[in-house]
Amino acid sequence: MRQFMLRAAVGALVLSPALLSSAARANIAENLDAVIKFGPRVAGSESNEQARAYLEAQFRALGYETRRESFTYPRFDDLGSGVRAGANALTGRALQGTVGGEVTAELARVEGVGTPEEFTRANVRGKIAVVARGQIPFADKARNARAAGASGLIVVNNTAGELRGTLGDRVELPVLGVTPEVGAALRAGERATLSVRVREGDVRGVNIVAFKSGVVKPELLFGGHMDTVADSPGANDNLSGSLAVLDIARRAVNTPLSARSYFVLFDGEEDGLRGSRAFVQGHADLTRGLRAMFNFDMVGVNVTPLAVGGDTTLQELARKAAPTLQAFQDRNGSDHAPFLQAGTPALFFHRGIDPQYHQPGDLKADPALISETVDLAMKVADAVLVAAPVR
């Protein structure tokens, strides 16, 4: 990165690497503390807008122009589902696509994974069936339970943590996912009330695009998603990535890189890459003209050392900049995927899934790790701009 600054930033103040690193960490830490206080940033929520306004103001304070790009999409929301068994009020999550409803009936434990024969043997007719997750898709479990006469279904996670799942197909049966601990508290023959409270409707998402005045055909795009899942403050997933984008913009502000780049904070990633898909669909000419899109997702906790996925040529450039850098199996589960699908070279920066992923405990991210990610990204950006196009 220092090489790029020395070559490109004529007349600009150039800090030593040590001073720059210290300043970067301090700036990132300050922004982390400010945004995490807003709480979970679910797309369409007030806290999501508060965070967006704060981050937009940071870009503007650096001298960038910003614009908001809105899009809408349908979303399924759990409004607070659970099960009451005896004196215990136990929480869970409605499986996406389930119908809502409240059912009071006897609990029936199903031995196995939820085949038609297993539901029949458990005598679930008129009862709330309780079955383990695994082997059979959620929708098939629900269909089998309904066919056997169950009035509701509870699916118990087979790993630690909440069960967040999707039926895929609509089944006219209230279906709740619960943790192993909740599942263990549900006793066969006990009378219980299953409450599945859901809402289906349109959500308005908003992307932030930051750019220098007059830039309409960027060569590079730096992006990360700003939104979180419900109940998670999202320090690592993905405030860390958002602040990496902001810090790149901060470091680039007095260099030619700022006049060749867009900086985008996507909304609705947790609902299916909605913001990045909307951006690609709405800017076909722009995305075709990009030499690279850099995506930052979960770069603030070092579960595994920083690694890259995406376009193989960009991966090679990244490994030249950092010879020990590893590549990882990229399943296109983040905001670079729509760009790759549109034919834009894209590079994904990631440090693995940390234990607080999608949990209320996602409260910490390390500014030093975010700063280190930015260091590498700027070296790769430099390499992309001086190399032949990577297409």
Secondary structure, DSSP 8 states (H G I E B T S, - for coil): -HHHHHHH-TTS----HHHHHHHHHHHHHHHHHHHHTT----TTSHHHHHHHHHHHHHHHHTT-EEEEEEEEEEEEEE-S-EEEETTEEEE-EE-BT---EEEEEEEEE-SSS--HHHHHHTT-TTSEEEEE-SSS-HHHHHHHHHHTT-SEEEEE-SSSS----B-SS--SS-EEEE-HHHHHT--TT-EEEEEE-EEEEEEEEEEEEEE-TT--S-SEEEEEE----TT---IIIIIHHHHHHHHHHHHHTTSGGGGGEEEEEES-GGGTSHHHHHHHHH-HHHHHH-SEEEEE-S-SS-SS--EEEE-HHHHHHHHHHSTT-EE------STTHHHHHTT--EEEEE----TTTTSTT-----HHHHHHHHHHHHHHHHHHHHS----
